[in-house]
Amino acid sequence: MSCILMSSEIIIKFGNKVREERVKLGISQEELAARARVHRTYIGMIERAEKNITLESIEKICKALDLSISHFFKDL
């Protein structure tokens, strides 16, 4: 399996997990973006696996979802 394919898979899994956790909280992409202090379109891009985000952004999103980073990645 190539590194590019592996990267794509984790980006897709990450985006799906963000969407899943956001939906569990019953909040919109806009609300999550406000909580994470990122632009609203950024959340959509993450959920659609269009962005490979930084560790800082992962931390912001996890905090906005009220999850620890370790809990977020537990079943990823």
N, C-alpha and C positions, 0 to 999 in steps of 0.2 A: 504494500500500500504506500503510495507516495505521500510526502509531507504535505503537499498541497491538498490532497484529498482528506488527510487527517485533520488539517486545519479547518477545512470547510465543514467537516462533520462536527467539530467541537463548536464552531461558530453557530451552526444550525441548532445544535443541542442547547447552547447557551440562550439563544434567542427564544426558543420554544419554552425553556424554563422560566425566563423572564415573563413571557406572556402568561404561562400557567399560574405563576405566583401573583401576578397583577390581577388576573381574573378572579383568583381565590379571594383577594381583598376587595373585589368589586369596584376597582378604580379604573379610570380611563388612562390611556397613554399620556394625556395631558396632565392628569393628576400625578402620575408617577414621575413625569418629567419635572413638575414643580417641586415635588418632594426631594428629588435627587439633584435639583438645581442644574438641570441640563435642558437643552432646547427640546421642545415637544417632538420635532421630527426625528431627533436622535433616537428616541425610544422606538419609534416605528422602524427605523433602519436596523436597530439591534434585533428586534423581534423578527424581521425579515432576513436576518443574517447578511445584511449588506455592510456591516461594520465589524471590524476586528478591534475591540475596544481595549483601553489601557486598564491596568490594575486599579488605578485611581477611580476610574469610571465604574468598574466592578464594585468597588467598595461603596461608592455613592448609591448605586442601584440597590445593592443588598441592604444598606441602611434604610433606604426609602421603602423597601419591601418588609422592613422589620425582621430581617433574617441575618444571621451571622454568615460570613463568607463560607465557613466550613459546612454549615447546614445547607446553604444554597447548592454547593457542589457535591453534597453527600450522595445523591442518586443520579448525578449527571454522568 
